[in-house]
Amino acid sequence: MIQNIGRLNCVLGVVGAVVGGLLGSLAFGWLARQGFYAVALPGALLGLGWGWLAKHRSVTVSALCGLAALAVGVFSEWRYFPFVADPSFAYFLAHVHLLPAIKLLMILLGGVFGFWFSLGRRAEVQSSAP
């Protein structure tokens, strides 16, 4: 019974993270078209989605959420602002270090938010995966 609750929490967390990351990416694109730059938003909403639905607090899982938040931030940046020389994702990944420092910092901030928000609100922290 307890394992089923753990699996349900994990599935809910993944669903929350995917929905949060997707909504964050779409919101980032909409804001970019309005003249605002918020590439940290997809990672932050990914972490919020996990933290809100998973009901399980784990530093290991939060680290994975932070990495996923970085990935969704890089993907969102490429999706809405690809390089002019070559719009392919492979080219973008090979040249991501050429982005302006503020963009790299915002992507990193999204990863930090993804980690932090995926911890949820509960006081106890478990150091192992669910």
Buried (B, 14 or more C-beta within 10 A) or exposed (E): EEEEEBEEBBEBBBBBBBBBBBBBBBBBBEBBEEEEBBBBBBBBBBBBBBBBBBBBBBBEBBBBBBBBBBBBBBBBBBBBBBBEEEEEEEBBEEEBEEBEEEBBEBBBBBBBBBBBBBBBEEEEEEEEEB
